[in-house]
Amino acid sequence: MNAQNSNGSGYIVVKTAMGDQIKVVKMNTEKYPQLASQYDIKSLPTSILFIEGEQANRIKGVMQTPKLIEYLRKFL
């Protein structure tokens, strides 16, 4: 399963695995184009990691769910 599939179900797996350690938000770039522009989202899927409200890293493209969980744990 991709963490970044079209219906976002992979992110549910990530959130379940990581519990209260992270907050997961999925944004509709067509509905919120100004926000997409603000965060320079030009291709989908794009995942942005924020730490204490500041952008810490981003992932462009698909990352398999187990790898995404492993990647995110490095920042905790």
Secondary structure as UniProt FT lines:
FT   TURN            3..4
FT   TURN            6..7
FT   HELIX           9..18
FT   HELIX           19..21
FT   TURN            29..31
FT   HELIX           33..38
FT   TURN            39..40
FT   STRAND          46..51
FT   TURN            52..53
FT   STRAND          54..60
FT   HELIX           65..73
FT   TURN            74..75
//
